């Protein structure tokens, strides 16, 4: 089938007035008045039919005639007729090995092709496609690499909830064969529904799912509120302590100590930032020995408690000493010995008299070398 082409040509006939029409021809000039005449006014265009011309290059000639019957000089232009592309009649396909033109499996002619993969092994394959037109001519074969997978594409979707410092996660992804959870860039779990215990502060949790065909990820940003630590960790009845808490306190409105029955409110708040708190607490004299949680409240209505942040006990005194040195001493030579005193109670001991008696007529002297361990460090060490 050949194309029917319409050519629009405009002429300005110099020296001619009251243009009456034009004549045109293809190929050799047949002479004035012997072409195909079209009545046409001055300044108008003319449509020339190319019906019947074979595909290829052609010369079109045009002359203009005025109202007096005079003809202009001929003008010529080059015209190319393209062959019309026939419609597709057959589409065939094959996998990996070409069986030859006309011997492959056929597909319906459609704008959206659906190629069956039944019977193919998993892995990489080559899909071949070619088209036959209405004239029986075949196109070149187009080959496309295709990977056949055992599964569908995956999408990383999950639910999450927070309770205190625990983040409960649940994957809702389908077709995933592997699931990974990472917190702040580190992979921490590979199960579908983990519960993660995180420290207070901002965190990024990323869920990555994959199978042999696909990999997808989704992330969320969360902020866990509350204290991570307090100092000191022990106190005595009747004592005033300066409590320092570290953690993440954005949006905090208040804080206190509680054992469930008794609540201790800070007497003085010295500092309160998003990452640390400093406050003085008075420990009642008549308070029973107990463990206090440190709790913070926030503008969202949430309360978060650090359990057993402070141990309160009744005051008691204790003292121990220890002497160490060589097993023998020499005459007329100073022999060093070390004497260690330890506070084994929970009170700060000041001004305790210590007497060291050396028997056997041995002369002794004391060197000005002492090491003092701060009381709060002693209190924090359960071995002391």
C-alpha positions as CSV (number, residue, x, y, z in Angstrom):
1,X,0.0,0.0,0.0
2,X,1.4,3.4,-1.0
3,X,0.9,6.7,0.7
4,X,-1.4,9.4,-0.6
5,X,0.4,12.7,-0.1
6,X,-1.0,16.2,-0.4
7,X,1.4,19.0,-1.2
8,X,0.6,22.6,-0.3
9,X,2.5,25.1,-2.5
10,X,2.3,28.9,-2.4
11,X,3.5,31.1,-5.3
12,X,4.1,34.8,-5.6
13,X,3.8,35.5,-9.3
14,X,5.8,38.6,-10.0
15,X,4.4,40.9,-12.7
16,X,1.1,39.0,-12.8
17,X,-2.1,40.6,-11.6
18,X,-5.5,39.1,-10.8
19,X,-4.3,35.5,-10.6
20,X,-6.9,33.2,-12.0
21,X,-5.4,29.8,-11.2
22,X,-2.4,27.4,-11.4
23,X,-1.5,24.3,-13.2
24,X,0.8,21.6,-12.0
25,X,2.4,18.4,-13.2
26,X,4.8,15.7,-12.1
27,X,7.9,14.8,-14.0
28,X,8.3,16.4,-17.5
29,X,6.7,19.7,-18.3
30,X,3.7,19.0,-20.6
31,X,3.7,22.6,-21.9
32,X,1.6,25.7,-20.8
33,X,-2.1,24.8,-20.5
34,X,-1.5,21.0,-20.5
35,X,-1.0,20.5,-16.8
36,X,-3.7,19.9,-14.1
37,X,-5.4,23.3,-13.6
38,X,-6.7,24.5,-10.3
39,X,-8.7,27.7,-10.0
40,X,-6.9,29.7,-7.4
41,X,-6.9,33.4,-6.3
42,X,-3.8,35.5,-5.6
43,X,-2.1,34.7,-2.2
44,X,-3.9,31.4,-1.7
45,X,-2.3,28.0,-1.3
46,X,-2.9,25.0,-3.6
47,X,-3.3,21.4,-2.6
48,X,-1.8,18.9,-5.0
49,X,-2.8,15.2,-5.0
50,X,0.0,12.7,-5.2
51,X,-2.4,9.7,-5.7
52,X,-1.0,7.2,-8.1
53,X,2.6,8.2,-7.7
54,X,5.0,5.4,-6.7
55,X,7.2,5.7,-3.7
56,X,10.4,7.6,-4.3
57,X,11.6,11.1,-5.5
58,X,9.5,13.2,-7.9
59,X,9.6,16.6,-9.5
60,X,6.5,18.8,-9.3
61,X,6.2,21.7,-11.6
62,X,3.8,24.7,-11.3
63,X,2.7,27.6,-13.5
64,X,0.4,30.5,-12.7
65,X,-2.2,32.0,-15.1
66,X,-3.6,35.5,-14.7
67,X,-7.0,36.9,-15.7
68,X,-5.6,37.9,-19.1
69,X,-4.6,34.3,-19.9
70,X,-0.9,34.9,-19.6
71,X,1.2,32.2,-18.0
72,X,4.2,32.6,-15.6
73,X,7.5,30.9,-15.9
74,X,7.3,27.4,-14.5
75,X,8.6,26.6,-11.0
76,X,9.8,23.2,-9.9
77,X,10.2,21.5,-6.5
78,X,11.5,18.1,-5.4
79,X,9.0,15.8,-3.7
80,X,9.6,12.5,-2.0
81,X,6.8,9.9,-1.6
82,X,7.3,7.5,1.3
83,X,5.9,4.0,1.3
84,X,3.1,3.6,3.9
85,X,4.0,1.1,6.7
86,X,1.6,-1.8,6.6
87,X,-0.1,-2.8,9.9
88,X,1.2,-5.7,11.9
89,X,-0.6,-9.0,11.4
90,X,1.5,-11.4,13.5
91,X,3.7,-11.3,16.5
92,X,5.8,-14.3,17.5
93,X,8.1,-14.9,20.4
94,X,10.6,-17.4,21.7
95,X,12.8,-18.0,24.8
96,X,16.6,-18.4,24.5
97,X,16.8,-20.4,21.3
98,X,15.4,-19.0,18.0
99,X,13.4,-21.7,16.2
100,X,13.5,-19.8,12.9
101,X,11.2,-17.2,11.3
102,X,7.5,-18.3,11.4
103,X,8.2,-21.2,13.8
104,X,8.0,-19.4,17.2
105,X,4.9,-19.1,19.4
106,X,2.4,-16.4,18.3
107,X,0.9,-13.6,20.4
108,X,-2.2,-11.5,19.7
109,X,-1.5,-8.2,18.1
110,X,-2.0,-5.8,21.0
111,X,-0.5,-2.6,22.3
112,X,0.2,-4.4,25.6
113,X,2.0,-7.7,25.2
114,X,1.8,-10.5,27.8
115,X,4.4,-13.1,27.2
116,X,4.0,-16.4,29.1
117,X,6.9,-17.7,31.2
118,X,5.4,-21.1,32.0
119,X,8.0,-23.9,32.1
120,X,11.0,-21.6,32.3
121,X,13.6,-22.3,34.9
122,X,14.4,-19.5,37.4
123,X,17.3,-17.3,36.4
124,X,18.3,-15.3,33.3
125,X,16.8,-15.8,29.9
126,X,16.6,-14.1,26.5
127,X,13.2,-13.1,25.1
128,X,13.0,-12.8,21.3
129,X,10.2,-10.9,19.5
130,X,9.5,-10.2,15.8
131,X,6.5,-8.8,13.8
132,X,5.1,-9.8,10.4
133,X,3.2,-7.1,8.4
134,X,0.2,-7.5,6.1
135,X,2.6,-8.0,3.1
136,X,4.2,-11.1,4.8
137,X,7.4,-9.4,5.6
138,X,9.1,-10.0,9.0
139,X,10.9,-7.4,11.1
140,X,14.3,-7.9,12.6
141,X,14.3,-10.0,15.8
142,X,14.5,-7.9,19.0
143,X,16.2,-9.8,21.9
144,X,15.8,-8.7,25.5
145,X,17.4,-10.1,28.7
146,X,14.8,-11.2,31.2
147,X,15.2,-12.6,34.8
148,X,12.6,-15.1,35.9
149,X,12.2,-14.9,39.7
150,X,10.5,-17.2,42.2
151,X,8.6,-14.3,43.7
152,X,7.0,-11.0,43.2
153,X,8.4,-7.6,43.9
154,X,8.5,-6.6,47.6
155,X,7.4,-3.5,49.4
156,X,8.8,-2.6,52.8
157,X,5.7,-1.8,55.0
158,X,5.4,-2.2,58.8
159,X,3.5,-1.2,61.9
160,X,5.2,0.2,65.0
161,X,4.3,1.2,68.5
162,X,6.3,2.6,71.5
163,X,5.9,1.7,75.2
164,X,8.4,3.3,77.5
165,X,11.8,2.4,76.0
166,X,10.4,-0.6,74.0
167,X,9.7,-0.2,70.3
168,X,7.4,-2.9,69.0
169,X,7.7,-3.5,65.2
170,X,5.6,-5.7,62.9
171,X,6.4,-6.3,59.2
172,X,3.4,-6.3,56.8
173,X,5.5,-6.9,53.7
174,X,4.4,-9.6,51.3
175,X,6.7,-11.9,49.3
176,X,9.8,-11.1,51.4
177,X,12.2,-14.0,52.1
178,X,14.5,-11.9,54.3
179,X,13.8,-9.0,56.7
180,X,16.3,-6.7,58.4
181,X,15.8,-4.0,61.0
182,X,18.5,-1.4,61.6
183,X,18.7,1.3,64.2
184,X,20.9,4.4,63.5
185,X,22.7,2.5,60.7
186,X,23.4,-0.8,62.6
187,X,21.4,-4.0,61.8
188,X,19.9,-5.2,65.1
189,X,17.3,-7.8,64.2
190,X,16.2,-10.1,61.3
191,X,12.8,-11.4,62.6
192,X,9.4,-10.2,61.3
193,X,8.0,-8.8,64.6
194,X,10.8,-7.8,67.0
195,X,10.6,-5.7,70.1
196,X,13.6,-3.4,70.4
197,X,14.7,-1.8,73.7
198,X,16.3,1.5,72.9
199,X,17.9,4.3,75.0
200,X,16.1,7.6,75.2
201,X,16.9,10.0,72.3
202,X,16.2,10.4,68.6
203,X,16.6,7.2,66.5
204,X,16.1,6.2,62.8
205,X,14.7,2.7,62.3
206,X,15.0,1.2,58.8
207,X,13.1,-1.9,57.6
208,X,14.8,-3.6,54.7
209,X,13.0,-6.5,52.9
210,X,14.2,-8.6,50.0
211,X,13.8,-11.7,47.9
212,X,15.8,-13.0,45.0
213,X,14.1,-10.5,42.7
214,X,13.8,-7.3,44.7
215,X,15.0,-5.2,47.6
216,X,13.0,-2.4,49.3
217,X,13.4,-0.2,52.4
218,X,11.3,2.1,54.6
219,X,12.4,4.2,57.5
220,X,10.9,6.1,60.4
221,X,12.3,8.7,62.8
222,X,11.3,8.3,66.4
223,X,12.2,10.1,69.7
224,X,12.2,8.1,73.0
225,X,11.9,10.2,76.1
226,X,13.2,9.7,79.6
227,X,16.4,9.3,81.7
228,X,19.2,6.9,80.9
229,X,21.0,7.3,84.2
230,X,21.1,9.2,87.5
231,X,23.8,10.1,90.0
232,X,24.1,9.4,92.9
233,X,22.4,6.0,93.0
234,X,22.3,5.8,96.8
235,X,21.2,8.1,99.6
236,X,20.4,8.0,103.3
237,X,17.4,9.1,105.3
238,X,17.5,12.8,106.3
239,X,20.1,13.6,103.6
240,X,19.9,16.3,101.0
241,X,21.3,15.1,97.6
242,X,22.1,16.8,94.4
243,X,20.7,14.5,91.7
244,X,22.0,14.6,88.2
245,X,20.0,12.8,85.4
246,X,21.1,12.2,81.8
247,X,18.8,11.3,79.0
248,X,16.4,12.9,76.5
249,X,13.9,15.4,77.9
250,X,12.5,17.4,75.0
251,X,9.0,18.7,76.0
252,X,9.4,17.8,79.7
253,X,7.1,19.6,82.1
254,X,8.1,18.1,85.5
255,X,10.0,15.3,87.2
256,X,10.1,13.5,90.6
257,X,11.2,10.4,92.5
258,X,8.6,7.8,93.6
259,X,8.5,4.4,95.2
260,X,4.8,4.0,94.4
261,X,3.7,5.2,97.8
262,X,5.9,8.2,98.4
263,X,6.6,10.9,95.8
264,X,9.6,13.3,96.3
265,X,9.4,16.6,94.5
266,X,12.7,18.5,93.9
267,X,13.4,21.3,96.3
268,X,15.5,23.2,93.9
269,X,15.9,22.7,90.1
270,X,19.4,24.0,89.2
271,X,19.4,23.0,85.5
272,X,17.0,21.5,83.0
273,X,17.9,21.0,79.3
274,X,16.9,18.5,76.7
275,X,19.7,16.2,77.7
276,X,20.4,16.6,81.4
277,X,18.7,17.7,84.7
278,X,20.2,18.8,88.0
279,X,18.1,19.2,91.1
280,X,18.3,19.0,94.9
281,X,16.1,16.5,96.8
282,X,15.5,16.3,100.6
283,X,15.3,12.7,101.7
284,X,12.8,12.5,104.7
285,X,14.3,11.2,108.0
286,X,11.3,8.9,108.6
287,X,11.4,7.3,105.1
288,X,11.6,3.6,105.1
289,X,14.5,2.0,103.2
290,X,13.3,1.7,99.6
291,X,14.1,2.0,95.9
292,X,12.9,5.1,94.0
293,X,12.1,5.4,90.3
294,X,13.0,8.7,88.6
295,X,10.0,9.8,86.5
296,X,9.6,12.6,83.9
297,X,6.4,14.0,82.5
298,X,6.0,15.6,79.1
299,X,3.6,18.0,77.3
300,X,2.1,15.1,75.4
301,X,0.8,13.7,78.7
302,X,3.4,10.9,78.6
303,X,5.2,9.8,81.8
304,X,8.5,7.8,81.5
305,X,10.3,6.3,84.6
306,X,13.8,5.0,85.1
307,X,13.3,2.1,87.5
308,X,15.4,1.8,90.7
309,X,17.2,5.1,90.0
310,X,17.9,5.8,93.7
311,X,18.3,3.5,96.7
312,X,17.4,5.1,100.1
313,X,18.5,3.4,103.3
314,X,18.8,4.1,107.0
315,X,22.1,5.7,108.1
316,X,24.7,3.4,109.6
317,X,28.4,3.7,110.5
318,X,31.2,1.4,109.7
319,X,35.0,1.6,109.7
320,X,37.8,-0.8,108.7
321,X,41.6,-0.7,108.5
322,X,44.3,-2.7,106.9
323,X,48.1,-2.7,107.2
324,X,50.4,-4.2,104.6
325,X,54.1,-4.4,104.1
326,X,57.1,-6.8,104.1
327,X,57.2,-9.8,106.4
328,X,60.4,-8.6,108.2
329,X,62.3,-5.4,109.0
330,X,66.0,-4.7,109.1
331,X,67.9,-2.9,111.8
332,X,68.7,0.8,111.2
333,X,66.8,0.8,107.9
334,X,63.4,2.5,107.4
335,X,60.9,-0.1,106.1
336,X,57.7,1.2,104.5
337,X,54.3,-0.1,105.5
338,X,50.9,0.9,104.1
339,X,47.9,1.5,106.3
340,X,44.4,1.7,104.7
341,X,41.3,2.9,106.3
342,X,37.8,2.3,104.8
343,X,34.4,3.8,105.5
344,X,32.1,0.7,105.3
345,X,29.0,2.7,106.3
346,X,26.7,5.0,104.4
347,X,27.6,8.2,106.3
348,X,30.4,10.6,105.6
349,X,32.8,10.0,108.5
350,X,34.8,13.0,109.6
351,X,37.3,13.5,112.5
352,X,37.6,9.8,113.5
353,X,40.7,9.4,115.7
354,X,43.0,6.5,114.6
355,X,45.8,5.1,116.9
356,X,48.6,2.9,115.5
357,X,50.7,1.1,118.1
358,X,54.0,-0.4,117.1
359,X,55.4,-2.8,119.7
360,X,58.9,-4.1,120.3
361,X,60.7,-0.8,120.7
362,X,60.6,-0.1,117.0
363,X,60.7,3.6,116.0
364,X,58.0,4.7,113.5
365,X,57.2,7.8,111.6
366,X,54.3,8.8,109.2
367,X,54.9,10.0,105.6
368,X,52.7,12.8,104.3
369,X,51.1,10.7,101.6
370,X,47.4,10.1,101.7
371,X,44.7,9.1,99.1
372,X,41.1,9.9,99.8
373,X,38.2,8.3,97.9
374,X,35.2,10.6,97.6
375,X,32.3,9.5,99.8
376,X,29.8,9.3,96.9
377,X,32.0,6.9,95.0
378,X,32.3,4.7,98.1
379,X,28.5,4.8,98.4
380,X,28.0,3.7,94.8
381,X,30.3,0.7,95.2
382,X,28.3,-2.2,96.6
383,X,31.6,-4.0,97.5
384,X,32.6,-1.2,99.9
